Amino acid sequence: MSDDRGAERAGKPTIPFSANDRRMNFAIEEARRSLRSFFDAFVKPKPNQKAFLLKVKFHEGNSTEHIWLADIDASTMPMTGTVGNEPHIKGLSFMQRVEFRPEQISDWMYIEDGYLVGGFSIQVIRSGLSPSERADYDAKAPYKFRDELQPNLVGGPRGAEFPKRH
């Protein structure tokens, strides 16, 4: 079964990853492990923090897709958010308000001082790009990257080496 984990924003292509992709699974584990950092900032954002998004896993039949949600309301259970990209799952649409539970969260991000914070799946995707593709990706991104954070994530679990995606 394919597990689509991509599409940062509407208009961006979805980048498919296997459900067994070790780098992406490690990114999801890191995002879940550090989720408290997201909610700490989300609840009391500083003036230099904006664009708080959660990536949430949805299922429809045999299809699974990880979709970025904006306008998060974490004051209710289930939580709610607005679909921030054009999903492939037919039961969802761009800008639709949806419910989700904490166990569905697979990534988080926000922008601080113009830099991406979190975005573990984005960092894995970006790490698999060629230098020219990465330059193009970076030029189109609405935030900057702190590359010094990337090696801890893209290498996956300690001691493991993963090939780059082409």
ABEGO torsion letter per residue (X at the ends): XBBBBBGABBGBBBBBBBAABAAAAAAAAAAAAAAAAAAAAAABBBAABBGBBBBBBBBBEABBBBBBBBGBBAABOBBBBBBABBBABAABBBGBBBBBBAAABABBBBBBGGBBBEGAAAAAAAAABBAAAAAAAAAABABBBBAAAAAAAAAEBBGBBBBBBX
